[in-house]
Amino acid sequence: MLKDLLFWEKFRPQNFKQIVLLPRIKNFISDGIKTNLLLHGYMGTGKSSLIRILLKDKNYKYINASLNNGIDVLREDLYDFCTSRPSPFIKSTDTMKYVYLDEFDNTTSQFQEAFKAFIEEYNDKVRFIITMNHIENVIPEILSRFNKIDFDPKNDDEIKYLKNGYFKYLKSISNYLNKKDNFKIDDNIIKKIINKNFPDLRSCVQDIQEYFITKNDNIYSNIEKDFLYIHNYIMNGKNDTLENFDFVDRNFNENPLTLLKAMGRPFIKYLIDNHIDIFKNKGFSIIKVSKEHNETFSNQTVDPIVHLTNYINEIKKIIY
């Protein structure tokens, strides 16, 4: 049954016609994989789906670099693959081999140093593809050996293009659900899902599944409204500690977790959706502060209202 399936896998794009990509990315990979490629950007924007399409019917080795990043992976798995004869079961005229390392930004510096020499040794017979969310975690010597594709939208035109593409993609899922299960999703709900998660298309599809299972559209209205009130306060252009304390104490004394949730991922998405320049220039610092406060919030020795006031102070200080 549909409710027993993972929608993101069931509706994962299978070809270039289905996948939502910015024009500059489509143009870059229109002739396939010709060089070593480094794909980076926000999670859920189609990096892995694109590589799956590009590598279809090719001779390739997949490694989850977040889980398998010891030097033995290079010495054993990759060495064996790069030096072995082509598999007779691969029906392709492409004689090149391909190595795909996913979540490469979670590898150690030691692994990256060893991988650097590995690329040089097999550059005549192997093309390497690495994907990641955080390009700043990769050493310069690796970056210089790859053509880089940034999946994050860079301006209002790219944001508009992606949102239109996301709407068409999610609308096709809605039409499928309507045909197979007589379940129709209103266009306004689809737009709310996109705005809530942008640019993470995978989370959009997961929200579609949640809506399909629960049949409850309030999760895309009440929570969104509460979070928007918080985000607008943060962006009001002032950073007064007393005013911040009053805001937190007055609104979240009984439920401080509401503010904590709004200040994490939803706030990052709000910035990307509405203040892309701020996120591009200061996003790393904002994410770092958010990570630190989320990790320490469970410390019961700190009053939650004081903690959250300090959280807002630090975020506002970064922005203003």
N, C-alpha and C positions, 0 to 999 in steps of 0.2 A: 504494500500500500504506500501511497505517496508520503504519508506522515512518518513512515519508517525509514525514509531515505534522507541522506544528507543533500539538501538542495544545492549547495555550492558544488558538489561533485556531479550531481545529476545534470545540472544546467551549465557546467563548465564549458566555455567555448571550445569547439572542435576544429575551427578553421578561421582564416583571416576575415571572412565575411561576418562571423559571429562576434569576434573579440572587439572590445571598445579600446581603441588606441588613438592617441593624438596624431595628427597628420605628420608631424616631424618624425615621430617614431616609425610610422608606416613607411615613410620615404626611406628611412635609414636601413630598414631590414627588408625592403621590397625584393632584393635579389638574394635573400637568404643570409646565412652566416658565412661571411668572407674573412673576418678577422676575429681576434679574441674579443669577447663582449663582456662588459660589466654593466649590469642592470641594477639601478638603485632608485629608491624612492619610498613613499609611504606604503605601508602594508595594504594588501588587498587591491592593488591597482593593476594587476594583470601580468606581472613579471613572470611568474611561474607558468601561467597559462600560455603566454607567448612562446616561451622556450619549449614547452611540450609540443606546440604546433610546429615550430621550426625544426625540431628533432624527430618528428614523426618519420618512421621508416629509415632512419639513419643509424649508423653504428655508434652508439654512445654509452657512456658510463655515468650514472647518477650517484651523487654522494650528498647526504645531508651533512654539511660541514659543521653544523652546530653540535651534532652528536658524534661525528667521526672526524676529528681534527688532530689526531696524533701523527707523528712522523711516520709511523708504520703504515698509515694509509697511503702515503706517497711511495714508500719503499716496496710495498706489496701490491695493494689493489690497483693503484694507478700505473705503476711500473708494468705489472702483468698485462693490463689492458693496452697500454701504449705500445708495447713490444710484441704483442700477439698478432697472429694472422687474422684477417677479417673473418667474421663468422659467416659460414655458408648459408645461414638461415636469414641473413639480411639481404633482401632483394632491392638493391639500390645501385645506381651507377656512380654514386658519390664514393670515392675511395678515401676521403678524409675521415678521420675519427674525431669524436667530440667528447669532451669531459665537461660535465655540468655539476658545479658545486653550489648548492643552495645554502642560504643563510651564512654566507662567507664572512660577514662582519662579526660573527661569534667565534671565529678562529683565533688562536693565540698568535702573538708576534713571531714566536719560534716557528710555527707552522708556515706563516706567510713568508718568512725568510727562506725556508727550504723550498717552498712552492715556487718562488721567484726563479731559482735555478732550474727547476723542473720544467717550467714553461720554455726556457731557452733551449733546453736539450731536445725537446720534441716539437719545436715550432714548424718543422717541415711536414709533419704528418698528422698533427693534432691541433684542433681549435678548442680553446678553453672558454667556457661561459660561467660567470659567477654572478649570483644575485644576492641582494642585501637591502636592508632598510637604511642603514647608517654608513654612508661612504666614509665618514670621518674616522671610522675604526680600521681603515685599511692603510697600510704603509705606502708611501709615495712610490717605492720601487715596484709595487704591484700595479698601482694606478697607471704608471707610465707605460705599461705593457698591454693595456686594454683600451679599446674604444668604449667610451662611457655613454650610456643612455639614461637620462634622468626622466623618471615617470611622473614626477610631481608637476602639476600645472604651474606655469610661470606668469600668467597674466589673466586678465578678465576674459579675454577671448578663449583661452584654453580651458578655463573653468566652465564657461558657458558650453563649449563644445563637449566636454566630458559629461556635464549634467544632462545635456540633450541625448547623448549616447547612452548614458545610464538609464534614462527614462525609457528609451526604446527597448533596451535589453530587459529591464524589469517588466515592462508592459508585455513583452513576449512571454515571460514566465506567467504573468497574470492570465493571459489568454489561454495558455496551456492548462492552468489550474481550473479555469472556467469550463473548458471543454471536457477535461477528464473527471473533475470532481464537482462541477457546478458551483465553483467558488470564484467570485469576481472581486477584484480589489479596485477600489475607487482611485482615479488618477491623483486626487489630492493626497491620499494616503501614500502613494508611490513617491510623490514629490517630497512629502515630509520625511520619508525614510531616507531619501537621497540627501536632503539637507542635514539630517541628523548624523549621517555617517560619512559624508563626503570628505576625502576622495576614496574611501574604502568601499569598493564595490562588493567585496566578499561579505562585509558586515551588512550591507544592504540586502543581499540575498538571504542571509541568516535571519534578518528581521522579517523578511517576507515569509520565511518558514515559521517563525514564531507567531506571526499574525494568522497564518493558515491553521496552525495547531490550536491556538487559544481563541481565535475569532474575536479578539479584544483589541479594538483600535484606540482605546484610551491611552495605551502606552506610548502612542505617538502624538499625544496632545497635552495631557496634564504634565508629564515629566518634562517634555520639551519646553512648555511654558515656564515652569519653575526654573529650569536651567537658564533660559534666556534672560530672566530677571536678574539672576546672579551675574551672568556674563556682561550684561549691559551696565551693571554697577561697577564691575571691574574696569570697564572701558570708559568711565565717565570723566577721565582726565584729571582726577584728584587723588592724592594719596595722603590722607590725614589719618593718623593712627587711632585717634579717639572716634572719628566717624566710622572707621572700619570696625572697631570694637562694637560700637552701637549697632551697626548693621548685622554683625554676626550674632550678638547676644539677643537682639530683638527678634530675629527671624529663625535662628537655628539652635536655640538653647535646648529645645526638647529633642531635636533630631539633627545633630551636627553632621551625621553621615551624608545627609542630602547635599550639604555644601561640599563635603569632601569629594563626592562622586562627580559633582558638577565641575569641580576645579581640575579634574584629571583629563581623561581622553575627550570628553565632550567639549571642554574649553579649547583644546588643541584643534578640534574639528571646527569649532566656531571661528577661531582665528583664520584657519585655512579658507573657510567659506566666506568670511566677511572682511578680514584684514590680512590678506596674503603677504603684503610687504612687511608687516610686523613679524609674522611668523618666519619669513625668509631671513630676516636680519637678527631676530632675537629668539627664534623657536628653540634652539638648542639649550639656551639658558633657562627658558621657561620649563622645558621638559625635565631638565636636571633638577630644578627646584621642586617640581611636582613629584618626581620620583622620590626625592629625599623626604618630603612631607608625608607621602603615602606610606612609606616604609616605617616612619617613626610615630605615626598617629596612634598605633596600638599601645604605645608607652603610657601606662595608666598614671604615671607620676606627673604627667603634664595635663593641665586642665584643657579639655578639647576646645573651648571657646577662645582661650588664649592662643592655643596652637593655631587654630584656623585664622585668627586675626593676624598673626605673624605671617601665615601663608599668604594672605591677601596683600599684606604690606610688601613682601618680597616680590610677588608677581607684579604689583603696580610699580615698584621701584625699577624693575627691569624694563617695563613698557614705557615709563615716563622719566 
